[in-house]
Amino acid sequence: MLRVRCLRGGSRGAEAAHYIGSRLRGAFTGWVQRTFQSTQAAAASQNSFAAEDKAASPAPKDCPVCSYNEWDPLEEVIVGRAENACVPPFSVEVKANTYEKYWGFYQKYGGQSFPKDHLKKAIAEIEEMCNILKGEGVIVKRPDPIDWSVKYKTPDFESTGMYAAMPRDILLVVGNEIIEAPMAWRARFFEYRAYRRLIKDYFNSGAKWTTAPKPTMADELYDQNYPIHSVEDRHKLAAQGKFVTTEFEPCFDAADFIRAGRDIFVQRSQVTNYMGIEWMRRHLAPDYRVHIISFKDPNPMHIDATFNIIGPGLVLSNPDRPCHQIELFKKAGWTVIQPPVPLIPDDHPLWMSSKWLSMNVLMLDEKRVMVDANETSIQKMFEKLGISTIKVNIRHANSLGGGFHCWTCDIRRRGSLQSYLD
């Protein structure tokens, strides 16, 4: 869910292709156009989903890593840590993903700890969340604590770190493979270090382990003159397919992808570019199909508070950020649900997220969901669907940028690879 998980969505493919084409060399332009021609074709006909149904290699029976979707029975999960969390420096890519009313906060605290009292409460909330997950029979693993205030330097930039609070941002499990995302914020360049002990253990137990190409995060990766001044500016730029990240090199956050068996959906966002999406498409082919979808979103970043798939053919779709390709899902027989307006007060600090973290839920299985204890409206929505709610209060943890889906990465769910769109 950074969350700025709020800040998600996308733009129309043809406009985005035109924008990228104007900035890149002719050969690459041709690739972008071909990519979006295929994406537009997918939006025009659900037959594009009917790729050859080749079986993926099954995970070893004793492998602890195996997850194909967002709703099969959850058996093991990584839950992030708020300890030592630092506010990222107020660089161009951070500014492009934050609301103007919080710019002063970043200018004051960038490179320093989040407010100590608030952080202490967030840590306690996540500890309780872990205890509740364990009580529901789920194995819980945690990343290593790290001092994120340490300044580091590469040949291309200097920064301090941020946190290991949101494993969903950096790790994507597809079958028995853990994919480590390259990330797009300089403050998150070394975030993978907090998870390496866990991933090595999973690898030694039979899991596949892939690290996507690490970007240099040189100045060329970002539009240094990205012209944001208001929400209106953000809407206009997103509609034009203009983002703070360029196509200089592949970049993506794992949280811009969401899984439904053989089909994986992704958005072009402020932190995920088309090169990153194409890397994932080629890497996962032919067993998985990666589809680009887009939203009416003024500042897209991470998909799971905009489009959260909670069951086979069942999706929560943010009414404030409608999906441009929603008819594709309806024609495939999916049920599209618009969650109720969040109840979180306006004065509650959401430095890195929007109120729509209320729909950023974690499915323990098709009939159990972990949901915010304060969000009674969405609790009632789930109850009407026949889904029992496990209520947990992580209101202070929300301020760091994520809901339950963001704070977790499911490592093992009991289920098999299936297609839900064919």
C-alpha positions in Angstrom: 0.0 0.0 0.0 3.5 3.6 0.1 0.5 4.8 0.4 0.4 7.4 -0.7 -1.3 4.1 -1.2 -3.8 6.4 -1.9 -2.0 7.8 -4.8 -2.8 5.3 -7.4 -4.4 4.8 -10.7 -3.4 5.3 -14.3 -4.0 6.8 -17.6 -5.1 5.9 -21.1 -2.7 3.7 -22.9 -2.6 5.6 -26.2 -1.9 8.9 -24.5 0.9 7.4 -22.4 2.5 5.8 -25.4 2.4 9.1 -27.2 4.1 10.8 -24.3 6.8 8.2 -23.9 7.4 8.0 -27.6 8.1 11.7 -27.7 10.9 11.3 -25.2 12.6 8.1 -26.3 14.5 7.0 -29.4 12.7 5.6 -32.3 13.5 1.9 -31.7 12.1 2.0 -28.2 9.1 4.1 -29.3 8.1 1.2 -31.6 8.2 -1.2 -28.6 6.0 1.0 -26.5 3.5 1.4 -29.3 3.4 -2.4 -29.8 3.0 -2.9 -26.1 0.0 -0.6 -25.9 -1.6 -1.9 -29.1 -1.7 -5.3 -27.3 -3.1 -3.7 -24.2 -5.8 -1.9 -26.1 -6.7 -5.1 -27.8 -7.1 -6.7 -24.4 -9.5 -4.0 -23.4 -11.5 -4.6 -26.6 -11.9 -8.3 -26.3 -11.7 -10.8 -23.4 -10.5 -13.3 -25.9 -7.0 -11.8 -25.4 -7.0 -13.5 -22.1 -7.4 -16.9 -23.7 -3.7 -17.6 -24.2 -2.4 -21.1 -24.5 -3.1 -22.8 -21.2 0.3 -24.2 -20.4 0.8 -25.7 -17.0 3.3 -23.9 -14.7 5.8 -26.0 -12.8 4.2 -26.9 -9.5 6.0 -25.9 -6.3 7.8 -28.6 -4.5 5.5 -30.2 -1.9 7.8 -29.2 1.0 8.5 -25.7 -0.3 7.3 -23.0 2.2 6.6 -20.6 -0.6 3.4 -21.0 -2.7 0.8 -18.4 -3.4 -1.2 -17.7 -6.6 -3.8 -15.2 -5.6 -5.1 -12.9 -2.8 -7.7 -15.1 -1.2 -6.7 -18.8 -0.9 -6.4 -19.9 2.8 -3.4 -18.0 4.3 -0.8 -20.2 6.0 2.3 -18.0 6.3 2.9 -14.3 6.0 5.6 -11.6 6.4 4.5 -8.6 8.4 6.5 -5.4 8.2 8.2 -3.4 11.0 7.7 0.2 12.0 10.8 0.2 14.1 13.3 3.0 13.2 11.1 4.2 10.4 12.3 7.5 8.9 10.6 10.1 6.8 12.2 10.0 3.3 14.1 13.0 2.0 11.9 15.4 0.1 13.3 14.6 -3.4 11.4 15.0 -6.7 10.0 11.5 -6.7 8.7 11.8 -3.1 7.1 15.2 -3.8 5.3 13.8 -6.8 3.7 11.2 -4.6 2.6 13.2 -1.6 -0.3 15.6 -1.0 0.6 19.3 -0.9 -0.7 19.7 2.6 2.0 17.4 3.9 4.9 19.0 2.0 5.9 21.0 5.1 6.1 17.8 7.1 8.6 16.3 4.6 10.6 19.5 4.4 10.9 19.5 8.2 11.4 15.8 9.0 12.9 14.4 5.8 15.8 12.1 6.7 14.7 12.0 10.3 12.5 9.7 12.4 8.7 9.8 12.1 7.3 11.5 15.3 8.3 9.2 18.2 5.0 9.0 20.0 3.1 8.2 16.8 5.7 5.6 15.8 5.5 3.9 19.2 1.7 3.5 18.8 2.1 2.1 15.3 4.6 -0.5 16.5 2.2 -1.6 19.2 -0.6 -1.9 16.7 1.4 -4.1 14.4 2.5 -6.3 17.2 -1.2 -6.9 18.1 -2.0 -7.5 14.4 0.8 -10.2 14.4 -0.7 -11.8 17.6 -4.2 -11.9 16.0 -2.8 -13.5 12.8 -1.1 -16.2 14.9 -4.3 -16.7 16.8 -6.0 -17.4 13.4 -3.4 -20.1 12.7 -1.1 -18.1 10.4 2.7 -18.4 10.7 4.1 -14.8 11.0 7.6 -13.8 9.9 9.2 -10.4 10.4 12.0 -8.5 8.6 15.2 -7.5 10.5 15.3 -4.2 12.3 17.7 -1.7 10.6 18.8 1.8 11.3 17.2 3.6 8.4 18.7 7.0 9.4 22.1 6.1 8.1 23.1 8.1 5.0 24.3 6.2 2.0 25.8 7.2 -1.3 26.0 5.6 -4.7 27.7 7.0 -7.8 24.4 8.6 -8.7 22.8 9.9 -5.5 22.8 10.3 -1.8 19.9 9.4 0.6 18.8 8.1 3.9 16.6 5.0 4.2 12.9 4.8 5.1 11.6 1.5 6.6 10.7 -2.1 6.2 7.1 -1.5 7.0 5.4 -2.5 3.8 6.7 -5.9 2.4 3.9 -5.8 -0.2 5.8 -2.9 -1.8 9.0 -4.8 -2.4 8.1 -8.5 -2.5 5.8 -10.3 -5.0 5.1 -14.1 -4.6 4.1 -15.8 -7.8 3.7 -19.6 -7.2 6.9 -20.7 -5.4 8.9 -17.7 -6.6 9.7 -14.6 -4.6 10.4 -11.6 -6.8 12.3 -8.8 -5.2 11.1 -5.5 -6.8 13.8 -2.9 -7.8 11.7 0.0 -6.3 11.7 3.6 -7.6 12.3 5.8 -4.5 15.9 6.5 -3.6 15.1 6.2 0.1 14.1 2.6 -0.6 17.2 1.6 -2.6 18.5 -0.7 0.2 15.2 -1.7 1.7 15.8 -5.3 0.5 18.5 -5.8 3.2 15.8 -6.1 5.9 14.3 -9.2 4.1 17.4 -11.0 2.9 17.6 -13.3 5.9 14.1 -14.5 5.4 14.4 -14.8 1.6 17.7 -16.9 2.0 15.8 -19.2 4.4 13.0 -19.6 1.8 15.5 -20.2 -1.0 17.4 -22.8 1.1 14.0 -24.6 1.6 13.3 -24.8 -2.1 11.8 -21.5 -3.2 12.8 -19.7 -6.3 14.3 -16.3 -5.7 14.5 -13.5 -8.3 15.8 -10.0 -8.0 14.6 -7.7 -10.7 17.3 -5.4 -12.3 18.3 -2.8 -9.8 18.0 0.7 -11.3 20.8 3.2 -10.9 18.2 5.8 -9.8 20.2 8.4 -11.6 18.7 11.8 -12.3 17.5 10.6 -15.7 15.0 8.2 -14.1 13.0 11.1 -12.9 11.4 14.1 -14.6 13.3 16.7 -12.6 10.8 19.4 -13.7 7.6 17.4 -13.1 5.1 20.2 -12.8 2.9 19.5 -9.8 1.3 22.3 -7.9 -2.2 21.2 -7.2 -4.7 18.3 -7.4 -5.9 19.7 -10.7 -2.3 19.6 -12.0 -2.1 15.9 -10.9 -5.3 15.0 -12.7 -4.2 16.7 -15.9 -0.8 15.1 -15.9 -2.1 11.6 -15.2 -4.7 12.0 -18.0 -1.8 12.9 -20.3 0.2 9.9 -19.3 2.9 12.0 -17.6 4.6 10.6 -14.5 7.6 11.5 -12.5 9.4 8.3 -13.5 10.7 8.2 -17.0 11.6 5.2 -19.2 15.4 5.6 -18.6 15.6 2.1 -17.0 13.2 -0.4 -15.6 11.6 0.3 -12.2 8.6 -1.0 -10.4 7.2 -1.5 -6.9 5.6 -4.9 -6.3 2.5 -3.3 -4.9 1.5 -2.1 -8.4 0.8 -5.7 -9.3 -2.2 -7.8 -8.0 -2.7 -11.5 -8.6 -5.6 -13.6 -9.8 -4.1 -17.0 -10.6 -2.7 -17.1 -14.1 -3.6 -13.4 -14.7 -1.7 -10.6 -13.0 -2.8 -7.0 -13.3 -0.6 -4.0 -13.1 -0.8 -0.2 -13.5 1.7 2.3 -14.9 2.2 4.6 -11.9 4.6 7.2 -10.4 6.8 4.3 -9.3 6.2 1.6 -12.0 7.2 2.4 -15.6 6.5 0.5 -18.8 10.0 -1.0 -18.9 9.4 -2.5 -15.5 6.1 -3.9 -16.6 7.6 -5.4 -19.7 10.4 -7.0 -17.7 7.8 -8.7 -15.5 5.7 -9.7 -18.6 8.7 -11.5 -20.2 9.9 -12.9 -16.9 6.5 -14.6 -16.1 5.6 -15.7 -19.6 4.2 -18.1 -20.8 2.7 -19.4 -17.5 1.3 -16.1 -16.4 -0.3 -13.2 -18.3 0.4 -9.6 -17.2 -2.3 -7.1 -18.1 -2.1 -3.3 -17.9 -5.1 -1.6 -16.4 -5.6 2.0 -15.7 -7.7 4.3 -13.5 -8.9 7.8 -13.2 -6.4 8.7 -10.6 -4.6 12.0 -10.1 -1.5 10.4 -8.7 -1.2 6.7 -9.1 1.0 4.7 -6.8 0.2 1.1 -5.8 -2.9 -0.6 -6.9 -4.4 -2.3 -3.8 -6.4 0.7 -2.4 -7.8 1.2 -5.9 -8.4 -2.3 -7.2 -8.3 -5.1 -4.6 -9.2 -8.6 -5.7 -10.7 -10.4 -2.7 -12.0 -13.6 -4.2 -12.4 -15.6 -7.5 -14.2 -13.2 -9.7 -14.7 -10.7 -6.9 -13.1 -7.3 -6.7 -13.3 -4.1 -4.7 -13.1 -1.1 -7.1 -12.5 2.3 -5.7 -15.5 4.6 -6.7 -13.2 7.7 -6.6 -10.7 6.1 -9.0 -12.8 4.0 -11.5 -11.1 1.5 -13.7 -11.1 2.3 -17.4 -11.3 -1.3 -18.3 -14.0 -2.4 -15.8 -16.3 -3.7 -18.5 -13.7 -6.3 -19.3 -14.1 -7.8 -15.9 -17.9 -7.5 -15.9 -18.1 -9.3 -19.3 -16.0 -12.1 -17.8 -18.6 -12.6 -15.1 -16.8 -10.9 -12.2 -18.7 -9.1 -9.4 -17.4 -5.6 -9.0 -18.1 -4.0 -5.6 -17.7 -0.4 -4.7 -16.6 -0.1 -1.1 -18.2 2.6 1.1 -16.7 5.9 1.8 -14.0 5.6 4.5 -14.8 6.8 8.0 -11.3 7.9 9.1 -11.4 11.6 10.4 -10.0 14.4 8.3 -7.6 15.4 11.1 -5.9 12.0 11.3 -2.4 12.3 9.8 -2.0 10.3 6.6 1.5 11.4 5.6 1.9 8.7 3.0 -1.6 7.5 2.1 -5.2 8.3 1.5 -8.4 7.4 3.4 -9.0 4.6 1.0 -6.8 2.3 3.0 -10.1 1.2 4.4 -10.4 -1.1 1.3 -6.8 -2.2 1.7 -7.8 -5.4 3.4 -6.1 -8.8 3.9 -8.1 -11.9 3.0 -7.3 -14.9 5.3 -9.5 -17.0 3.0 -12.6 -16.5 1.0 -14.8 -16.2 4.1 -12.4 -14.3 6.5 -11.0 -10.8 6.1 -8.8 -8.6 8.3 -10.3 -5.1 8.3 -9.9 -1.9 10.3 -11.8 -2.0 13.6 -12.9 1.6 13.1 -14.3 1.2 9.6 -17.8 -0.1 10.5 -19.2 0.7 7.0 -16.9 -1.7 5.2 -17.4 -4.3 7.9 -21.1 -4.3 7.2 -20.4 -4.6 3.5 -18.3 -7.8 4.1 -20.9 -9.2 6.4 -23.6 -8.8 3.6 -21.2 -10.8 1.4 -21.1 -13.6 3.9 -17.5 -12.8 4.8 -16.6 -12.7 8.6 -14.5 -9.7 9.7 -11.4 -9.9 11.9 -11.3 -6.4 13.3 -7.9 -4.9 14.1 -7.0 -1.3 14.9 -3.9 0.0 12.9 -4.9 3.6 12.6 -1.5 4.9 13.6 0.2 2.4 11.4 -1.9 3.7 8.5 -0.1 7.0 8.8 3.1 5.3 7.6 1.5 4.5 4.3 -0.5 1.3 4.3 -3.4 -0.9 5.3 -3.4 -4.6 6.1 -2.6 -5.7 2.5 0.4 -3.2 2.4 1.8 -4.3 5.8 1.9 -8.0 4.7 3.2 -10.2 2.0 1.6 -13.6 1.9 4.2 -16.3 1.5 2.0 -19.4 1.5 -1.7 -19.9 0.7 -3.2 -23.3 0.3 -4.4 -23.5 -3.2 -3.5 -24.3 -6.8 -2.9 -22.3 -10.0 -6.1 -21.6 -11.8 -7.5 -19.2 -14.4 -10.3 -16.9 -13.4 -10.9 -15.0 -16.7 -11.0 -17.7 -19.3 
